């Protein structure tokens, strides 16, 4: 059988959701033709579990490896760039690698806004708000078009970076600093899980709403007019309660967010920074249990390696302007080819 025949069999198996069979035929296809991009794409697809299932470390690594092969053969495949970026950051916690991955994507799709948004989100999660703001600003500077689905995310990132810029940089938790005040805050809350925003809302607004319902008939009277005024008061209470609950949620759970950042730092760098007493705490276990299986497996391997930060650590960020030079080089090559073709004519 030819590589194309094995690929077609793999595609048929994948459509039938027989992932093992799809992998078997796809691997036979690339054995015959190592540059069969479609077969590599099947491997990336079939390596992942079905819908609503999260991949293990082995599955995520296999899918990522195949995605790398696809973008090497077909650099304009944005879907594979997106998959690789999501696997690196969301499933594996390799945030530094994800930043470089998205920058590599910009070399082949400099006008796509998705890589910039993803880079800004990663930088903000790591506490590098200044760099995240610069990424968001570049969207405006380069006059790029945002998709409708991206407006909300960009607005949220912009608001987060704006609030962070109003605080002293010393307030931003840096996990690689052993004596940062954030560690003490985590230790004070490590015996308790995070409190949900909905629970804060219920505790805050339920007594007030009950009081309003009881007193409203006496204050506003019966009838349609009283009903309208009561409804307006209740709606106002709910809106204010939601705003206050959101603020209190951020304030009460700040130690949990700091610990989450420390966990992300460990998976991003491979260095262990979380003290043992915190790692065995209820707060840590609560957060870890809600991370993807691949992330959990990687973290356990990092903890077993016990490699710690030596000296002063600084993030190694990619050259965010590197795509510009390659874009201009490509334009010059195209112009040279056109000129050569014209001269030959």
N, C-alpha and C positions, 0 to 999 in steps of 0.2 A: 504493500500500500504506500501511496505517496504521502507527503506531509500534509497536503491539502485535504486528502481523504480522511486522515486522522483528525484534522482540525474540524471538518464537518461533522464527524462522529462525536467529537467533544462538544461541539455547539449543540447538537441534538440532545446529548445527555444532560447538558447544563439547563436547557429549556425544560427538560423533564425533572429537573431538580435532583438529578443523580450526580452529585458533585465528585464522588470517588471515580466514577466512570469517566466523567469529563476530564478530571486530572490525568487519568491514565492515558487517554487518547491525546490530550494536549501535550503531554511530556514526550510521547512517541513522535508527535509532529515536530517539536523543537529539536529532538534528537536527529531527525532527518534534515531539518532546516532551522538552524539556530537563530536565524533572523526573521522568523515567521512572527511578525508582530501580533497578529490576531490570535495565534496560539498562546503567546505570552499573556495576552489580555484575558484569555479563558482561564489560564492558571491563576491570575490575580483574582478573578471573579470567583472561581471554584474553591480557592483556598479559604475564603471567608465562609462562615456559617450562614444559614438562611436568615430571613427577615426577623427582626426583633431579637436576634442572638448576637452576643458580643464575642469576638474572636479571642482565642488563647494567644499566648506569646508566640508559639510556633506558627499558628495560622496567620497572625498579623505579620510576622517576619517573612513568611513565604509569599503572602500577597504583596507586600512592599517590595520584595526582591524582584517579583515579576513586573510590578508597575515601573520600577527603575529601568528594566529592560525595554519596556514599551516606549517610554519617553525618550530613551536613547535612540530607538529606531524610528519613532514618529514623534518628534518634539512638539508638534502642533496639537497633540491629543490632550486637551485641557482637562478632560474627565479623569485621565490617569494622573495628571499633576495634582488635581484636587484630592483624589483618593490617597496618593502618597503623602500629601501634606496632612490630611486628617489622620492617617494611620500613625504618622510620626508624632503628632502632638496629642491627639485625643486618646489613642489606644496605648502608645508606647511611652509617652511623656518625654520624647526626645526633642525638646523645644529648640535647642541650639541648631540641631540638624534640620528641624522644620523651617527655621528662619532662612538657612542657606538653600533649602529645597525650593522655597517660594521665590527666592532671589534668582535661582537658576531658571525657574519658570518664566520670570520676567524677561530673561534673555530671548526667549522664543515667543513670548506674548507680551511685549512691553505696553500695549494699550489696554490690557486686561486689569481691572481694578481688584479682582478677588485676591491675588497674591498680596497686595498692599494691605487690604483689610485684615487678612489672616496674620500678617506680620505684626500689625498694630495690636491685634488681640493677644498674641503671644507675648509681646513686649509689656503690655499692660498687666497681664497675669503674673509676669515675673517682677513687677514693681518698677520697671524701667519706663516711667510715664513720660519723661522728656523725649525719649526716642520714639515712643508710641505716638506722641503728638506730632512729631516730625513726619512720621509715616502718613498720618491722616492729613496733614497739611499738604503733603506732596500730591494728594488726590486733587486738591484745588489748584495747586501750582501747575500741574500737568493737564488741567482742564479735562479730567476723566469723567465719564458718565457712570453714575451709580444705578444699579438695578433697583427696582421698587422694593424687593425683598431685603436689600442691603441698607436702606436708609435707617431703619430702626437700630440695627446693630452699630452702624457708624455713629449715630447720634448718642447711643449709650456709651460707646467708647470715648467719644469727645467729652461727654459730661463727666465721665470718670477721670479722665486726664485733667480736665479743668479743675475739678475739686481737689485732685492731688497736687496741682500746681499752687493752690492757695495754702497748702500746708508746708511747714518746714521739711526739708528733705530728711532730717533726722527722724521724723515721724514715720517715714516709709520703712516698713519692716524689711530687713536685709538678712536672710537666713544664714549667709556666710559669715556674719559678724556674731561671734559667740556671746558677747556681752551686750547685745542689743536689748533694749527694754521690752521688745516684743516677746522675748522668751519668758520673762517673768509673768506677763499677761497670760500666756498660754498655760503656764504651770498653775495659775490661779483658777483656770477654767477646765483643766484637763480631766477632772473627775465627772464632768457633766457633758452630755451631748449638746449640739447646737439647738437653739430654740427656733421653731419655724415662724415665718412671717404670719401665717394664718392663725397660729396659736396666740401670738401677740395681739393680733387684730381682735380675736374673740375675747380675750381677757380685758382688753381696753374698751371695746365698744359695746359689748353685750349688756353690762350693767347700765350704761347710759341710755341705750336703746330701750331697755325695759322701763326705765324711769320715764322716758319721753312718752312711751305708749300709755303708761298709767296716768300721767299728768296732762297729756294733750287734750282730752275731752273737757277737763276742768278749765284749762287756759283758753283753748280755741273754740270750745263749744261743739255741739253736734252739727250735723248737716254737711253739705258738700264743701262749703267754705272751710270748715274745721278739718275735714279730711284732706283737703289740698294743702293747708298749712302744716298739718302733721306730717304728710308725705314729704314736704319740702324740708322740714327740720330733720327727718330721718335720713333723707338723701344727703344733706349737708354733713350730718354726723358720720355717715359711712365714708364719704369722700375724705373728710379730715382724718378719720380713723385709719384709712388706708395710707395716707401720707405719713402720719406719725408712726404707724407700724413699720413702714419701710425704713424710716430713719432709725428707729429703735432696733430693728432687725440687723442693720449694718453695725450699730454700736455694740449690741450685746454679743454678736457673733464675730466680732473682730479677731479675737484669739483663734477662732476656728479658721477664719480666712488666712490668718498668718501661718497657721500650721499647714494649711493646704498649700500655701506658697512654698513652705519649707520642703514639703513632699515633692512638689514640682521641681524644686531646685535639685533635689537628690537624683531624680530620674533624668533630669536634663544634663547633669554634669557627671554623675556616677560617684559623687562624693557624699559621704555620710555626715550630716550636720545635726540631726535630731537626737537629743539626749535619750538615753535608754529609758529613763523614768517616764518621759513623755511618750515614747514609742509603745510602751505597755499600758498607756492610759486608756480610759473609756472614750475620750474625745478622738484620739488617734484611730482607734479601732472602728469607731463609727464612720469617720471620714474614709478610711481605707476600704471598708466594706462596700462603699458606694462608688469606688473607682472601677474602671474596666478590668476584667480578669488579666489581660496582658500587662496592664500597668502594675497590678499587684504582684505578678510573677517577676517583673523586672525589679521592682523595689526590693523584694526578698533576696534576689541575687546581689543587689547592690549592698544590702545590709550584711550579707554573708561575706562579701569581699572586704568590708570594713576599711575602705580607703577614705581618708579624711583630707580636708582642705589643708594645704601646706602654704604658709605665707599669706600674702594679701591676694585675694581672688578678684579678678575683674572679668566681666562678660566679654567673650570674643564674638563680636557681631560681624555679619557679612558687610561687604561694601554695597550699600543700598543704591549706589549710583552706577554700579558696574554694568547694568543693562544698557545704559545710555551709550557707552563707547562701542559696545558690540552692535547696537542698533545702527549707529552711524557707519561702522565698518561694513555692515551688510549693505547699507545704502550705497556706499562708495563702490563695493564690488558689483552691485547691480548696474551702476552708472558706467563702470568700466566695461562690463559685458555688452551694454547697449552701444557704447562707443565703438568697441571692437567689431560688433555686428554691422554697424553703420559703415565703418571703414572698409569692411570686406565687400559690402554691396557697392 
